[in-house]
Amino acid sequence: MDCVICKHGTTESGLVTVSLSRGNTVIVVKEVPAEVCANCGEYYLSEEVSKKLLSKANAAVASGAEVEILRYAA
Ligand SMILES: [Zn+2]
């Protein structure tokens, strides 16, 4: 697909590190499958991946962690 941020690049499948913050909790998820713009590096997550990230984030918040570093596949 074409990148909507820079409008020049096209995206390729790759792995990215995503960080999320919820209240006092920061969640970093490594090796997340995404479409990555070859030009500007912007990444796009599928709906399925986004949902999984949110459920991991919610679990980290529920556990009371301030910083949680996870691997997507774990
Ligand atoms: Zn781009």
PDB file of the backbone (N, CA, C, O) and the ligand in Angstrom, with CONECT records:
HET     ZN  A 101       1
ATOM      1  N   MET A   1       0.838  -1.198   0.000  1.00  0.00           N
ATOM      2  CA  MET A   1       0.000   0.000   0.000  1.00  0.00           C
ATOM      3  C   MET A   1       0.873   1.248   0.000  1.00  0.00           C
ATOM      4  O   MET A   1       2.058   1.167   0.325  1.00  0.00           O
ATOM      5  N   ASP A   2       0.310   2.407  -0.360  1.00  0.00           N
ATOM      6  CA  ASP A   2       1.061   3.661  -0.331  1.00  0.00           C
ATOM      7  C   ASP A   2       1.017   4.257   1.067  1.00  0.00           C
ATOM      8  O   ASP A   2       0.015   4.152   1.774  1.00  0.00           O
ATOM      9  N   CYS A   3       2.121   4.881   1.449  1.00  0.00           N
ATOM     10  CA  CYS A   3       2.204   5.509   2.760  1.00  0.00           C
ATOM     11  C   CYS A   3       1.349   6.774   2.777  1.00  0.00           C
ATOM     12  O   CYS A   3       1.460   7.612   1.882  1.00  0.00           O
ATOM     13  N   VAL A   4       0.489   6.916   3.803  1.00  0.00           N
ATOM     14  CA  VAL A   4      -0.369   8.108   3.859  1.00  0.00           C
ATOM     15  C   VAL A   4       0.345   9.281   4.539  1.00  0.00           C
ATOM     16  O   VAL A   4      -0.146  10.409   4.506  1.00  0.00           O
ATOM     17  N   ILE A   5       1.498   9.016   5.152  1.00  0.00           N
ATOM     18  CA  ILE A   5       2.212  10.094   5.841  1.00  0.00           C
ATOM     19  C   ILE A   5       3.070  10.883   4.855  1.00  0.00           C
ATOM     20  O   ILE A   5       2.924  12.100   4.745  1.00  0.00           O
ATOM     21  N   CYS A   6       3.956  10.206   4.142  1.00  0.00           N
ATOM     22  CA  CYS A   6       4.866  10.937   3.253  1.00  0.00           C
ATOM     23  C   CYS A   6       4.356  10.941   1.817  1.00  0.00           C
ATOM     24  O   CYS A   6       4.819  11.735   0.998  1.00  0.00           O
ATOM     25  N   LYS A   7       3.417  10.071   1.508  1.00  0.00           N
ATOM     26  CA  LYS A   7       2.784   9.991   0.191  1.00  0.00           C
ATOM     27  C   LYS A   7       3.764   9.642  -0.928  1.00  0.00           C
ATOM     28  O   LYS A   7       3.423   9.751  -2.106  1.00  0.00           O
ATOM     29  N   HIS A   8       4.960   9.230  -0.575  1.00  0.00           N
ATOM     30  CA  HIS A   8       5.944   8.858  -1.593  1.00  0.00           C
ATOM     31  C   HIS A   8       6.315   7.394  -1.504  1.00  0.00           C
ATOM     32  O   HIS A   8       6.501   6.719  -2.517  1.00  0.00           O
ATOM     33  N   GLY A   9       6.422   6.905  -0.258  1.00  0.00           N
ATOM     34  CA  GLY A   9       6.904   5.551  -0.081  1.00  0.00           C
ATOM     35  C   GLY A   9       5.803   4.523  -0.245  1.00  0.00           C
ATOM     36  O   GLY A   9       4.613   4.840  -0.213  1.00  0.00           O
ATOM     37  N   THR A  10       6.230   3.289  -0.421  1.00  0.00           N
ATOM     38  CA  THR A  10       5.295   2.192  -0.338  1.00  0.00           C
ATOM     39  C   THR A  10       5.712   1.330   0.851  1.00  0.00           C
ATOM     40  O   THR A  10       6.864   1.371   1.282  1.00  0.00           O
ATOM     41  N   THR A  11       4.786   0.564   1.367  1.00  0.00           N
ATOM     42  CA  THR A  11       5.069  -0.183   2.590  1.00  0.00           C
ATOM     43  C   THR A  11       5.480  -1.615   2.275  1.00  0.00           C
ATOM     44  O   THR A  11       5.080  -2.208   1.273  1.00  0.00           O
ATOM     45  N   GLU A  12       6.294  -2.135   3.174  1.00  0.00           N
ATOM     46  CA  GLU A  12       6.746  -3.514   3.075  1.00  0.00           C
ATOM     47  C   GLU A  12       6.532  -4.186   4.414  1.00  0.00           C
ATOM     48  O   GLU A  12       6.523  -3.518   5.448  1.00  0.00           O
ATOM     49  N   SER A  13       6.359  -5.496   4.411  1.00  0.00           N
ATOM     50  CA  SER A  13       6.198  -6.227   5.658  1.00  0.00           C
ATOM     51  C   SER A  13       7.487  -6.177   6.460  1.00  0.00           C
ATOM     52  O   SER A  13       8.579  -6.328   5.912  1.00  0.00           O
ATOM     53  N   GLY A  14       7.351  -5.966   7.752  1.00  0.00           N
ATOM     54  CA  GLY A  14       8.536  -5.929   8.605  1.00  0.00           C
ATOM     55  C   GLY A  14       8.129  -6.054  10.059  1.00  0.00           C
ATOM     56  O   GLY A  14       6.962  -6.280  10.379  1.00  0.00           O
ATOM     57  N   LEU A  15       9.117  -5.901  10.938  1.00  0.00           N
ATOM     58  CA  LEU A  15       8.873  -5.967  12.374  1.00  0.00           C
ATOM     59  C   LEU A  15       9.249  -4.626  12.982  1.00  0.00           C
ATOM     60  O   LEU A  15      10.283  -4.045  12.652  1.00  0.00           O
ATOM     61  N   VAL A  16       8.400  -4.149  13.869  1.00  0.00           N
ATOM     62  CA  VAL A  16       8.664  -2.854  14.506  1.00  0.00           C
ATOM     63  C   VAL A  16       8.538  -2.986  16.022  1.00  0.00           C
ATOM     64  O   VAL A  16       7.986  -3.956  16.539  1.00  0.00           O
ATOM     65  N   THR A  17       9.067  -1.979  16.714  1.00  0.00           N
ATOM     66  CA  THR A  17       8.889  -1.880  18.163  1.00  0.00           C
ATOM     67  C   THR A  17       7.841  -0.803  18.416  1.00  0.00           C
ATOM     68  O   THR A  17       7.969   0.328  17.946  1.00  0.00           O
ATOM     69  N   VAL A  18       6.806  -1.168  19.163  1.00  0.00           N
ATOM     70  CA  VAL A  18       5.704  -0.250  19.420  1.00  0.00           C
ATOM     71  C   VAL A  18       5.698   0.112  20.897  1.00  0.00           C
ATOM     72  O   VAL A  18       5.762  -0.777  21.747  1.00  0.00           O
ATOM     73  N   SER A  19       5.622   1.388  21.219  1.00  0.00           N
ATOM     74  CA  SER A  19       5.455   1.753  22.618  1.00  0.00           C
ATOM     75  C   SER A  19       4.104   2.425  22.818  1.00  0.00           C
ATOM     76  O   SER A  19       3.650   3.227  22.002  1.00  0.00           O
ATOM     77  N   LEU A  20       3.484   2.068  23.932  1.00  0.00           N
ATOM     78  CA  LEU A  20       2.162   2.573  24.275  1.00  0.00           C
ATOM     79  C   LEU A  20       2.233   3.100  25.688  1.00  0.00           C
ATOM     80  O   LEU A  20       3.009   2.585  26.493  1.00  0.00           O
ATOM     81  N   SER A  21       1.455   4.102  26.013  1.00  0.00           N
ATOM     82  CA  SER A  21       1.364   4.477  27.418  1.00  0.00           C
ATOM     83  C   SER A  21      -0.094   4.565  27.820  1.00  0.00           C
ATOM     84  O   SER A  21      -0.948   5.061  27.084  1.00  0.00           O
ATOM     85  N   ARG A  22      -0.339   4.069  29.005  1.00  0.00           N
ATOM     86  CA  ARG A  22      -1.679   4.069  29.582  1.00  0.00           C
ATOM     87  C   ARG A  22      -1.521   4.557  31.005  1.00  0.00           C
ATOM     88  O   ARG A  22      -0.979   3.830  31.839  1.00  0.00           O
ATOM     89  N   GLY A  23      -1.969   5.750  31.312  1.00  0.00           N
ATOM     90  CA  GLY A  23      -1.817   6.251  32.677  1.00  0.00           C
ATOM     91  C   GLY A  23      -0.353   6.266  33.053  1.00  0.00           C
ATOM     92  O   GLY A  23       0.453   6.909  32.379  1.00  0.00           O
ATOM     93  N   ASN A  24       0.007   5.564  34.124  1.00  0.00           N
ATOM     94  CA  ASN A  24       1.395   5.547  34.584  1.00  0.00           C
ATOM     95  C   ASN A  24       2.196   4.407  33.986  1.00  0.00           C
ATOM     96  O   ASN A  24       3.371   4.246  34.316  1.00  0.00           O
ATOM     97  N   THR A  25       1.604   3.627  33.130  1.00  0.00           N
ATOM     98  CA  THR A  25       2.261   2.443  32.599  1.00  0.00           C
ATOM     99  C   THR A  25       2.735   2.684  31.174  1.00  0.00           C
ATOM    100  O   THR A  25       1.997   3.190  30.328  1.00  0.00           O
ATOM    101  N   VAL A  26       4.002   2.304  30.929  1.00  0.00           N
ATOM    102  CA  VAL A  26       4.545   2.357  29.576  1.00  0.00           C
ATOM    103  C   VAL A  26       4.774   0.919  29.128  1.00  0.00           C
ATOM    104  O   VAL A  26       5.405   0.135  29.837  1.00  0.00           O
ATOM    105  N   ILE A  27       4.271   0.585  27.976  1.00  0.00           N
ATOM    106  CA  ILE A  27       4.405  -0.770  27.460  1.00  0.00           C
ATOM    107  C   ILE A  27       5.173  -0.688  26.141  1.00  0.00           C
ATOM    108  O   ILE A  27       4.799   0.043  25.223  1.00  0.00           O
ATOM    109  N   VAL A  28       6.250  -1.458  26.078  1.00  0.00           N
ATOM    110  CA  VAL A  28       7.036  -1.529  24.849  1.00  0.00           C
ATOM    111  C   VAL A  28       6.906  -2.950  24.311  1.00  0.00           C
ATOM    112  O   VAL A  28       7.207  -3.916  25.012  1.00  0.00           O
ATOM    113  N   VAL A  29       6.465  -3.070  23.089  1.00  0.00           N
ATOM    114  CA  VAL A  29       6.303  -4.394  22.495  1.00  0.00           C
ATOM    115  C   VAL A  29       7.231  -4.501  21.293  1.00  0.00           C
ATOM    116  O   VAL A  29       7.145  -3.717  20.348  1.00  0.00           O
ATOM    117  N   LYS A  30       8.116  -5.486  21.352  1.00  0.00           N
ATOM    118  CA  LYS A  30       9.100  -5.680  20.290  1.00  0.00           C
ATOM    119  C   LYS A  30       8.612  -6.690  19.272  1.00  0.00           C
ATOM    120  O   LYS A  30       7.753  -7.525  19.553  1.00  0.00           O
ATOM    121  N   GLU A  31       9.183  -6.592  18.083  1.00  0.00           N
ATOM    122  CA  GLU A  31       8.953  -7.582  17.030  1.00  0.00           C
ATOM    123  C   GLU A  31       7.477  -7.701  16.650  1.00  0.00           C
ATOM    124  O   GLU A  31       6.935  -8.796  16.497  1.00  0.00           O
ATOM    125  N   VAL A  32       6.861  -6.555  16.507  1.00  0.00           N
ATOM    126  CA  VAL A  32       5.454  -6.520  16.104  1.00  0.00           C
ATOM    127  C   VAL A  32       5.387  -6.535  14.579  1.00  0.00           C
ATOM    128  O   VAL A  32       6.021  -5.709  13.923  1.00  0.00           O
ATOM    129  N   PRO A  33       4.626  -7.466  14.016  1.00  0.00           N
ATOM    130  CA  PRO A  33       4.508  -7.493  12.558  1.00  0.00           C
ATOM    131  C   PRO A  33       3.705  -6.289  12.057  1.00  0.00           C
ATOM    132  O   PRO A  33       2.623  -6.000  12.569  1.00  0.00           O
ATOM    133  N   ALA A  34       4.235  -5.601  11.065  1.00  0.00           N
ATOM    134  CA  ALA A  34       3.599  -4.383  10.567  1.00  0.00           C
ATOM    135  C   ALA A  34       3.973  -4.174   9.113  1.00  0.00           C
ATOM    136  O   ALA A  34       4.866  -4.831   8.579  1.00  0.00           O
ATOM    137  N   GLU A  35       3.272  -3.248   8.487  1.00  0.00           N
ATOM    138  CA  GLU A  35       3.677  -2.759   7.174  1.00  0.00           C
ATOM    139  C   GLU A  35       4.475  -1.483   7.416  1.00  0.00           C
ATOM    140  O   GLU A  35       3.975  -0.551   8.046  1.00  0.00           O
ATOM    141  N   VAL A  36       5.704  -1.433   6.924  1.00  0.00           N
ATOM    142  CA  VAL A  36       6.593  -0.312   7.220  1.00  0.00           C
ATOM    143  C   VAL A  36       6.911   0.446   5.935  1.00  0.00           C
ATOM    144  O   VAL A  36       7.245  -0.151   4.911  1.00  0.00           O
ATOM    145  N   CYS A  37       6.801   1.774   6.008  1.00  0.00           N
ATOM    146  CA  CYS A  37       7.116   2.609   4.842  1.00  0.00           C
ATOM    147  C   CYS A  37       8.616   2.580   4.578  1.00  0.00           C
ATOM    148  O   CYS A  37       9.415   2.846   5.476  1.00  0.00           O
ATOM    149  N   ALA A  38       8.994   2.259   3.352  1.00  0.00           N
ATOM    150  CA  ALA A  38      10.416   2.189   2.997  1.00  0.00           C
ATOM    151  C   ALA A  38      11.021   3.586   2.935  1.00  0.00           C
ATOM    152  O   ALA A  38      12.242   3.728   3.000  1.00  0.00           O
ATOM    153  N   ASN A  39      10.210   4.598   2.812  1.00  0.00           N
ATOM    154  CA  ASN A  39      10.705   5.982   2.687  1.00  0.00           C
ATOM    155  C   ASN A  39      10.846   6.683   4.032  1.00  0.00           C
ATOM    156  O   ASN A  39      11.921   7.193   4.347  1.00  0.00           O
ATOM    157  N   CYS A  40       9.769   6.720   4.838  1.00  0.00           N
ATOM    158  CA  CYS A  40       9.810   7.521   6.060  1.00  0.00           C
ATOM    159  C   CYS A  40       9.803   6.690   7.339  1.00  0.00           C
ATOM    160  O   CYS A  40      10.023   7.233   8.421  1.00  0.00           O
ATOM    161  N   GLY A  41       9.561   5.406   7.238  1.00  0.00           N
ATOM    162  CA  GLY A  41       9.614   4.555   8.421  1.00  0.00           C
ATOM    163  C   GLY A  41       8.318   4.466   9.207  1.00  0.00           C
ATOM    164  O   GLY A  41       8.249   3.753  10.208  1.00  0.00           O
ATOM    165  N   GLU A  42       7.296   5.178   8.769  1.00  0.00           N
ATOM    166  CA  GLU A  42       5.992   5.071   9.433  1.00  0.00           C
ATOM    167  C   GLU A  42       5.501   3.628   9.331  1.00  0.00           C
ATOM    168  O   GLU A  42       5.723   2.963   8.319  1.00  0.00           O
ATOM    169  N   TYR A  43       4.833   3.148  10.383  1.00  0.00           N
ATOM    170  CA  TYR A  43       4.358   1.776  10.303  1.00  0.00           C
ATOM    171  C   TYR A  43       2.855   1.707  10.481  1.00  0.00           C
ATOM    172  O   TYR A  43       2.237   2.582  11.089  1.00  0.00           O
ATOM    173  N   TYR A  44       2.299   0.671   9.949  1.00  0.00           N
ATOM    174  CA  TYR A  44       0.853   0.454   9.956  1.00  0.00           C
ATOM    175  C   TYR A  44       0.577  -0.926  10.517  1.00  0.00           C
ATOM    176  O   TYR A  44       1.147  -1.922  10.070  1.00  0.00           O
ATOM    177  N   LEU A  45      -0.307  -0.971  11.502  1.00  0.00           N
ATOM    178  CA  LEU A  45      -0.640  -2.242  12.138  1.00  0.00           C
ATOM    179  C   LEU A  45      -1.993  -2.714  11.641  1.00  0.00           C
ATOM    180  O   LEU A  45      -2.890  -1.907  11.399  1.00  0.00           O
ATOM    181  N   SER A  46      -2.138  -4.018  11.491  1.00  0.00           N
ATOM    182  CA  SER A  46      -3.432  -4.552  11.123  1.00  0.00           C
ATOM    183  C   SER A  46      -4.353  -4.482  12.331  1.00  0.00           C
ATOM    184  O   SER A  46      -3.894  -4.332  13.464  1.00  0.00           O
ATOM    185  N   GLU A  47      -5.642  -4.590  12.087  1.00  0.00           N
ATOM    186  CA  GLU A  47      -6.624  -4.535  13.166  1.00  0.00           C
ATOM    187  C   GLU A  47      -6.392  -5.661  14.170  1.00  0.00           C
ATOM    188  O   GLU A  47      -6.508  -5.471  15.380  1.00  0.00           O
ATOM    189  N   GLU A  48      -6.063  -6.832  13.641  1.00  0.00           N
ATOM    190  CA  GLU A  48      -5.815  -7.989  14.505  1.00  0.00           C
ATOM    191  C   GLU A  48      -4.615  -7.735  15.427  1.00  0.00           C
ATOM    192  O   GLU A  48      -4.663  -8.036  16.620  1.00  0.00           O
ATOM    193  N   VAL A  49      -3.540  -7.177  14.857  1.00  0.00           N
ATOM    194  CA  VAL A  49      -2.341  -6.890  15.646  1.00  0.00           C
ATOM    195  C   VAL A  49      -2.633  -5.805  16.677  1.00  0.00           C
ATOM    196  O   VAL A  49      -2.193  -5.897  17.823  1.00  0.00           O
ATOM    197  N   SER A  50      -3.374  -4.778  16.269  1.00  0.00           N
ATOM    198  CA  SER A  50      -3.735  -3.698  17.203  1.00  0.00           C
ATOM    199  C   SER A  50      -4.509  -4.237  18.394  1.00  0.00           C
ATOM    200  O   SER A  50      -4.262  -3.849  19.536  1.00  0.00           O
ATOM    201  N   LYS A  51      -5.439  -5.126  18.120  1.00  0.00           N
ATOM    202  CA  LYS A  51      -6.244  -5.698  19.202  1.00  0.00           C
ATOM    203  C   LYS A  51      -5.375  -6.482  20.174  1.00  0.00           C
ATOM    204  O   LYS A  51      -5.554  -6.397  21.388  1.00  0.00           O
ATOM    205  N   LYS A  52      -4.435  -7.242  19.632  1.00  0.00           N
ATOM    206  CA  LYS A  52      -3.562  -8.039  20.486  1.00  0.00           C
ATOM    207  C   LYS A  52      -2.669  -7.129  21.332  1.00  0.00           C
ATOM    208  O   LYS A  52      -2.425  -7.409  22.506  1.00  0.00           O
ATOM    209  N   LEU A  53      -2.185  -6.040  20.733  1.00  0.00           N
ATOM    210  CA  LEU A  53      -1.367  -5.082  21.485  1.00  0.00           C
ATOM    211  C   LEU A  53      -2.167  -4.463  22.619  1.00  0.00           C
ATOM    212  O   LEU A  53      -1.664  -4.308  23.732  1.00  0.00           O
ATOM    213  N   LEU A  54      -3.418  -4.110  22.333  1.00  0.00           N
ATOM    214  CA  LEU A  54      -4.247  -3.497  23.374  1.00  0.00           C
ATOM    215  C   LEU A  54      -4.506  -4.462  24.515  1.00  0.00           C
ATOM    216  O   LEU A  54      -4.511  -4.058  25.678  1.00  0.00           O
ATOM    217  N   SER A  55      -4.720  -5.731  24.198  1.00  0.00           N
ATOM    218  CA  SER A  55      -4.970  -6.682  25.279  1.00  0.00           C
ATOM    219  C   SER A  55      -3.702  -6.886  26.110  1.00  0.00           C
ATOM    220  O   SER A  55      -3.783  -7.075  27.324  1.00  0.00           O
ATOM    221  N   LYS A  56      -2.525  -6.849  25.461  1.00  0.00           N
ATOM    222  CA  LYS A  56      -1.263  -6.935  26.217  1.00  0.00           C
ATOM    223  C   LYS A  56      -1.095  -5.687  27.091  1.00  0.00           C
ATOM    224  O   LYS A  56      -0.663  -5.782  28.239  1.00  0.00           O
ATOM    225  N   ALA A  57      -1.438  -4.527  26.544  1.00  0.00           N
ATOM    226  CA  ALA A  57      -1.325  -3.280  27.303  1.00  0.00           C
ATOM    227  C   ALA A  57      -2.245  -3.318  28.514  1.00  0.00           C
ATOM    228  O   ALA A  57      -1.844  -2.940  29.615  1.00  0.00           O
ATOM    229  N   ASN A  58      -3.459  -3.766  28.315  1.00  0.00           N
ATOM    230  CA  ASN A  58      -4.408  -3.833  29.423  1.00  0.00           C
ATOM    231  C   ASN A  58      -3.928  -4.782  30.505  1.00  0.00           C
ATOM    232  O   ASN A  58      -4.107  -4.509  31.692  1.00  0.00           O
ATOM    233  N   ALA A  59      -3.318  -5.899  30.107  1.00  0.00           N
ATOM    234  CA  ALA A  59      -2.798  -6.859  31.080  1.00  0.00           C
ATOM    235  C   ALA A  59      -1.655  -6.242  31.877  1.00  0.00           C
ATOM    236  O   ALA A  59      -1.544  -6.472  33.081  1.00  0.00           O
ATOM    237  N   ALA A  60      -0.802  -5.458  31.211  1.00  0.00           N
ATOM    238  CA  ALA A  60       0.319  -4.805  31.901  1.00  0.00           C
ATOM    239  C   ALA A  60      -0.196  -3.775  32.899  1.00  0.00           C
ATOM    240  O   ALA A  60       0.306  -3.678  34.019  1.00  0.00           O
ATOM    241  N   VAL A  61      -1.204  -3.004  32.482  1.00  0.00           N
ATOM    242  CA  VAL A  61      -1.796  -2.002  33.379  1.00  0.00           C
ATOM    243  C   VAL A  61      -2.419  -2.702  34.585  1.00  0.00           C
ATOM    244  O   VAL A  61      -2.259  -2.260  35.723  1.00  0.00           O
ATOM    245  N   ALA A  62      -3.134  -3.800  34.323  1.00  0.00           N
ATOM    246  CA  ALA A  62      -3.797  -4.530  35.408  1.00  0.00           C
ATOM    247  C   ALA A  62      -2.788  -5.104  36.397  1.00  0.00           C
ATOM    248  O   ALA A  62      -3.087  -5.244  37.583  1.00  0.00           O
ATOM    249  N   SER A  63      -1.592  -5.437  35.909  1.00  0.00           N
ATOM    250  CA  SER A  63      -0.579  -6.004  36.800  1.00  0.00           C
ATOM    251  C   SER A  63       0.125  -4.922  37.613  1.00  0.00           C
ATOM    252  O   SER A  63       0.869  -5.233  38.543  1.00  0.00           O
ATOM    253  N   GLY A  64      -0.103  -3.656  37.271  1.00  0.00           N
ATOM    254  CA  GLY A  64       0.467  -2.546  38.032  1.00  0.00           C
ATOM    255  C   GLY A  64       1.889  -2.207  37.651  1.00  0.00           C
ATOM    256  O   GLY A  64       2.545  -1.439  38.355  1.00  0.00           O
ATOM    257  N   ALA A  65       2.394  -2.765  36.541  1.00  0.00           N
ATOM    258  CA  ALA A  65       3.763  -2.481  36.112  1.00  0.00           C
ATOM    259  C   ALA A  65       3.880  -1.028  35.654  1.00  0.00           C
ATOM    260  O   ALA A  65       2.949  -0.482  35.062  1.00  0.00           O
ATOM    261  N   GLU A  66       5.022  -0.408  35.931  1.00  0.00           N
ATOM    262  CA  GLU A  66       5.241   0.944  35.414  1.00  0.00           C
ATOM    263  C   GLU A  66       5.813   0.895  34.010  1.00  0.00           C
ATOM    264  O   GLU A  66       5.464   1.701  33.146  1.00  0.00           O
ATOM    265  N   VAL A  67       6.704  -0.075  33.801  1.00  0.00           N
ATOM    266  CA  VAL A  67       7.290  -0.273  32.478  1.00  0.00           C
ATOM    267  C   VAL A  67       7.240  -1.767  32.180  1.00  0.00           C
ATOM    268  O   VAL A  67       7.673  -2.588  32.988  1.00  0.00           O
ATOM    269  N   GLU A  68       6.717  -2.100  31.037  1.00  0.00           N
ATOM    270  CA  GLU A  68       6.618  -3.505  30.662  1.00  0.00           C
ATOM    271  C   GLU A  68       7.200  -3.646  29.258  1.00  0.00           C
ATOM    272  O   GLU A  68       6.769  -2.961  28.330  1.00  0.00           O
ATOM    273  N   ILE A  69       8.175  -4.531  29.108  1.00  0.00           N
ATOM    274  CA  ILE A  69       8.765  -4.753  27.789  1.00  0.00           C
ATOM    275  C   ILE A  69       8.461  -6.192  27.381  1.00  0.00           C
ATOM    276  O   ILE A  69       8.815  -7.143  28.079  1.00  0.00           O
ATOM    277  N   LEU A  70       7.815  -6.324  26.264  1.00  0.00           N
ATOM    278  CA  LEU A  70       7.305  -7.621  25.832  1.00  0.00           C
ATOM    279  C   LEU A  70       7.723  -7.906  24.400  1.00  0.00           C
ATOM    280  O   LEU A  70       8.087  -7.005  23.644  1.00  0.00           O
ATOM    281  N   ARG A  71       7.660  -9.171  24.055  1.00  0.00           N
ATOM    282  CA  ARG A  71       7.763  -9.543  22.645  1.00  0.00           C
ATOM    283  C   ARG A  71       6.369  -9.883  22.149  1.00  0.00           C
ATOM    284  O   ARG A  71       5.586 -10.533  22.841  1.00  0.00           O
ATOM    285  N   TYR A  72       6.079  -9.437  20.950  1.00  0.00           N
ATOM    286  CA  TYR A  72       4.726  -9.628  20.426  1.00  0.00           C
ATOM    287  C   TYR A  72       4.314 -11.091  20.428  1.00  0.00           C
ATOM    288  O   TYR A  72       3.185 -11.425  20.786  1.00  0.00           O
ATOM    289  N   ALA A  73       5.223 -11.952  20.033  1.00  0.00           N
ATOM    290  CA  ALA A  73       4.869 -13.365  19.865  1.00  0.00           C
ATOM    291  C   ALA A  73       4.797 -14.131  21.186  1.00  0.00           C
ATOM    292  O   ALA A  73       4.237 -15.226  21.239  1.00  0.00           O
ATOM    293  N   ALA A  74       5.358 -13.564  22.242  1.00  0.00           N
ATOM    294  CA  ALA A  74       5.432 -14.292  23.520  1.00  0.00           C
ATOM    295  C   ALA A  74       4.060 -14.388  24.185  1.00  0.00           C
ATOM    296  O   ALA A  74       3.937 -14.965  25.265  1.00  0.00           O
TER     297      ALA A  74
HETATM  298 ZN    ZN A 101       6.125   7.144   4.338  1.00  0.00          ZN2+
END
